[in-house]
Amino acid sequence: MLSNFSTLLEMANEQPDPQRLLFLFASAKTTKKSRKQDDKKGTIEPTMVVDKLPEEISNFSALVSEADCVNKNWDFVFIASLGGELKKAPSSEDAEPYLNKMTDDIMTGSNIMQYVVFDRDENPIELTAG
């Protein structure tokens, strides 16, 4: 598990072919009230998606600020990377079906462990289905 966003940006920039980063911002909804932290259950609902080249993002704070300008109603950001070919980064059009898949994965709770997830404070989050 990655411990911070800057490491993710470094890894994306170190790949042999340029990458496009895919971001899905989501809100958490608690469905089971409990005083015990471990007993809390809930759902995650997609709020918005965006794709960016790594060089378009200076740091996590900038990403949060930009996201909040569009919609402040999010608790987590799910991140994936889409690799290019022949030294060319994927386009936003190339990213669209993958952003749709991310949305489907979050809504159904399937394959969520394949994404890097951070909360608003850049704390890494480990999610489990179920």
C-alpha positions as CSV (number, residue, x, y, z in Angstrom):
1,M,0.0,0.0,0.0
2,L,1.3,3.4,-0.9
3,S,1.8,5.7,2.0
4,N,1.5,9.1,0.2
5,F,0.4,10.7,-3.0
6,S,3.8,12.0,-4.0
7,T,5.1,8.4,-4.2
8,L,2.3,7.5,-6.5
9,L,3.2,10.5,-8.8
10,E,6.9,9.4,-8.8
11,M,5.9,5.9,-9.7
12,A,3.7,7.1,-12.6
13,N,6.5,9.2,-13.9
14,E,9.0,6.3,-13.7
15,Q,7.0,4.0,-16.0
16,P,8.5,3.3,-19.4
17,D,5.4,4.7,-21.2
18,P,3.6,7.8,-20.1
19,Q,0.7,7.3,-17.8
20,R,-2.7,8.9,-17.4
21,L,-4.0,8.9,-13.8
22,L,-7.7,8.2,-13.2
23,F,-9.4,9.6,-10.2
24,L,-12.8,8.7,-8.8
25,F,-14.0,10.8,-5.9
26,A,-16.5,9.2,-3.6
27,S,-18.6,9.9,-0.5
28,A,-19.1,7.5,2.4
29,K,-22.6,6.8,3.7
30,T,-22.9,5.0,7.1
31,T,-25.6,2.4,7.1
32,K,-25.1,0.7,10.5
33,K,-24.9,2.9,13.6
34,S,-22.5,1.5,16.2
35,R,-20.4,3.0,18.9
36,K,-17.6,0.5,18.1
37,Q,-15.4,1.7,15.3
38,D,-14.9,-1.8,13.9
39,D,-18.7,-2.4,13.7
40,K,-19.5,0.5,11.4
41,K,-20.8,-0.4,8.0
42,G,-21.6,1.7,5.0
43,T,-21.6,2.3,1.3
44,I,-19.4,4.3,-1.0
45,E,-21.0,6.4,-3.7
46,P,-19.2,7.8,-6.6
47,T,-19.3,11.6,-6.7
48,M,-17.2,12.6,-9.7
49,V,-14.4,11.4,-12.0
50,V,-11.5,13.0,-13.7
51,D,-8.3,11.9,-15.6
52,K,-5.0,13.8,-15.6
53,L,-1.5,13.4,-16.7
54,P,0.9,13.2,-13.7
55,E,2.6,16.5,-14.7
56,E,-0.8,18.2,-14.4
57,I,-0.8,17.6,-10.7
58,S,1.7,19.3,-8.4
59,N,0.7,17.6,-5.1
60,F,-2.3,16.2,-3.2
61,S,-3.3,19.6,-1.8
62,A,-3.7,20.9,-5.3
63,L,-5.8,17.9,-6.3
64,V,-8.1,18.4,-3.3
65,S,-8.4,22.1,-4.0
66,E,-9.3,21.5,-7.7
67,A,-11.8,18.8,-6.7
68,D,-13.4,21.0,-4.1
69,C,-14.0,23.7,-6.7
70,V,-16.2,21.2,-8.5
71,N,-17.8,19.3,-5.6
72,K,-16.9,19.3,-1.9
73,N,-19.1,16.2,-1.2
74,W,-16.4,13.5,-1.2
75,D,-14.5,11.6,1.4
76,F,-12.2,9.4,-0.6
77,V,-10.3,9.4,-3.9
78,F,-9.8,6.1,-5.8
79,I,-6.8,6.2,-8.1
80,A,-5.8,4.0,-11.0
81,S,-3.2,4.5,-13.8
82,L,-3.6,3.9,-17.5
83,G,-0.4,3.2,-19.4
84,G,0.3,4.6,-22.8
85,E,1.9,3.0,-25.8
86,L,4.9,3.9,-28.0
87,K,5.9,6.7,-25.7
88,K,2.5,8.4,-26.0
89,A,0.2,9.0,-23.1
90,P,-3.4,7.8,-23.3
91,S,-6.0,10.5,-24.1
92,S,-9.0,11.5,-22.0
93,E,-11.1,9.6,-24.6
94,D,-9.0,6.5,-24.0
95,A,-9.6,7.0,-20.2
96,E,-13.3,7.2,-20.4
97,P,-14.2,3.5,-20.4
98,Y,-11.8,2.9,-17.6
99,L,-13.4,5.7,-15.5
100,N,-16.8,4.1,-16.2
101,K,-15.4,0.8,-15.0
102,M,-14.1,2.4,-11.9
103,T,-17.6,3.8,-11.2
104,D,-19.2,0.4,-11.7
105,D,-16.6,-1.2,-9.4
106,I,-17.2,1.3,-6.6
107,M,-21.0,1.0,-7.0
108,T,-21.0,-2.8,-6.9
109,G,-18.1,-3.2,-4.4
110,S,-16.2,-5.4,-6.8
111,N,-12.5,-5.1,-7.6
112,I,-12.1,-2.2,-5.2
113,M,-8.9,-3.6,-3.8
114,Q,-7.1,-2.9,-7.1
115,Y,-7.3,0.9,-6.5
116,V,-5.1,3.2,-4.5
117,V,-7.3,5.1,-2.0
118,F,-6.7,8.2,0.0
119,D,-9.0,10.2,2.3
120,R,-9.2,13.9,2.1
121,D,-6.1,14.2,4.4
122,E,-4.0,12.0,2.2
123,N,-4.2,9.1,4.6
124,P,-4.0,5.8,2.7
125,I,-7.2,3.7,3.1
126,E,-7.5,0.0,2.8
127,L,-11.0,-1.2,1.9
128,T,-12.5,-4.6,1.9
129,A,-15.6,-5.8,0.2
130,G,-18.5,-7.2,2.2
